[in-house]
Structure formats: structure tokens, C-alpha cells
Amino acid sequence: MKCPGCGSLDSRVLDSRPTADGSVKRRRECNGCGRRFNTYEVVENAPVTVIKKDGSREFFDRHKLRTGIERACYKRQNVNVGEIVASIENELNNLLVLEVSTTEIGEMVLRRLKDIDAVSYVRFASVYREFKDVESFFLELQEFMQKKEGI
């Protein structure tokens, strides 16, 4: 690992810890200048291709997923977006598929948000499900409330 201070490639690991998003944080010390710095390591899996609604394909981008969830969870304190993104990424890797649709990813997000925060769930569903009018939005809310009450 290259030292950000002196550029030396000789460093040693002082401490390693797993993080909430599935990466490993390593505290390092340069053997050349003695400077300490952190590195984050992520296991790289085979890239998953996402099939979008228009039929186009692109590689899975955890940043795009995180941004979408963060918008839905704006100013909601009880939602850990990093954990949601990591769990969806893990689920995609465990499925052992090379392609997944945006619909499947959206449903994964909704399943998690439904259990964590109702407001975030409704916000995400309103964008993801592309409601055409107020009635379809209201029907989704009614269905959510019935499931929540156990009816």
C-alpha cells in the first residue's frame, strides 16, 4: 500500500476491523516515514448487469442505489442507508446471477424499507412505482396500512 505522505510501498497493518457496509478498515503505519493512515478494502465480485426498464443494460452501481435510498430517507433518523445498500449488494451476490432487473432491485429496497420506516417506504414507492394519479398512490397507502395492521 502506497503511503500518502512519502510514497513508500512499505507499510504494516496495525489494526483491522469490519465495517457496516461489508468492507474492511485497516489502520496502517508507513515503515519509511512513520505516518499512519487508513485504507478500506472491499471484496470484488463478478459484476452484476442491471436491466433497466427501457431494456438498456449497465453494471450495478452501489452509488446510484445509495443515492436513491438516501432521497427516500431524507431527514429520517432511524434508517441506516449503508446497511440497506450492503444487504442488497450481498443478496445480489448470493443469488449468483449475472443479470438482474431494476424491478427486482426496487422490490428488494421496498421490502427492507417497509420493515424499517413507513415514510421512507412511501417516498421510495412513489418514485419507483411511478404512480400516474393520486388514486393509485392512495391505493398503495391503503394496502400498506392493511398489511401493517395485519388485516
N, C-alpha and C positions, 0 to 999 in steps of 0.2 A: 504494500500500500504506500503510495507516494505521500510524503509529509507535505502539508500545505505551507509550512514555514521555510524549510531548506531544500525540499525536493528530493530528499533521500528516500530510497526504496527500502531501507532497513528500519522496521518498527516492530514493536512487540505488543501483544494484546494484554491489557491489564484486567479487563472485565468484559463479560458478555452477558446480555440479557435479551430475552424475547420481548417484543413489543406487541401492543394490542392489534396492530394491523398485520401480524404474521411475519414481520421482518425481524432481524436480529441486530441489536445495537451493540457495537463493540467500542470500548474505550481503549485507545492506543497511545503509545508513547514512542516518539522517534528516538532511535538509538544514536542518531547523529547530533541533533541539537537539544534533545530532551523535551521538546514541545509535546503537549498532549492534545489529542483530537479524537472526535467520534466518527465512526463510519456506520452505515446501515447496509445490511445485506438482505437481499430478497431472493428466494429460490425462483429461478426462471423456469416456467413450464412451457410446454408446447403452446404456441399462440392459438387462441380460440378466435374464429372468424364470426363476426356478428352479421346476421342477415337483417337488413333494415326493411321497413315497411314498403319502400319503393323497389325492393329487390336488389339494391346495391349491397355490396359486402365491404366490410372493413374489419381490421383487427380490433379485438376487445381493448377498450381504453378505460382503465380504472379511474382516471381523472374525470372523464366525461360522466361516468356513473356517479362518482362522488359529488360532482357539481350539481347534477340533477337532484340528488337526495338532499344536498345542502339547501337548495332552493325551497324544497318542500318543508324542510325542518327549520327554516329561518326563525330565529328567536324562540326556539323550543329547547329548553334546557335538559330534558330527560332523554334526549336522543343522542347516542354515540354513533355518528356517521361512519367513523373509521371502522368500527366493529361490523356494521352492516355491510360495508363495501368488502371487507376481508372475508366475511362469511359467504357472501355471494360469489366472490372470486374462488374461494375454496370449494364451494358447491359446483361451480363450473368445471374446475379441475378434476373433481371427483367423479363427474359424470362421464369423463373420458370420451367426450365428443369434440370434434374439431370445428363444428358449426352450431350456432345457437341463434334463435331469432330474438329480436328486440322484445317481442311479445312475451317470451319466456322470461327474459331478464326483468321486464316490468312486473310480471306476476311474482317473481322472487322478492322484489323490493316491496310490493304491496303486502305480501304475507308477513314480512318482518315488521313493517310499519304498523300493520293492523294490531299487532300484539304490544307494540311499544307506545304509540302516540296516535290518537284518533285524528287530531288536527293535521298532523303531517300526512297521515294516510289519505285524508280527503283532499289535501292540496296536491299530493302526487297523483292521485286518481283523476283529478280534474284535468290535469295536463296529459297524463298517459292515456286515458280512455277517450280523450278528445270529445267531450260532451258537446252536442250540437245545440242544445237548448237547456233551459232551466229545469224542465220536467225530467229529462234524463239524469241530470245531476241530482235532483231531488229523489228519484227512484234509487240511485246508488246510495244516497244517505239513509233512506228508509231500510234498504237491505242490510247496510252496515249496522244500523241500530238494532234491527231484529236479531241478527247474529250475536251481537254483543249482549243483548238481554236474554239470549237463549231460547227465543221463540221458535 
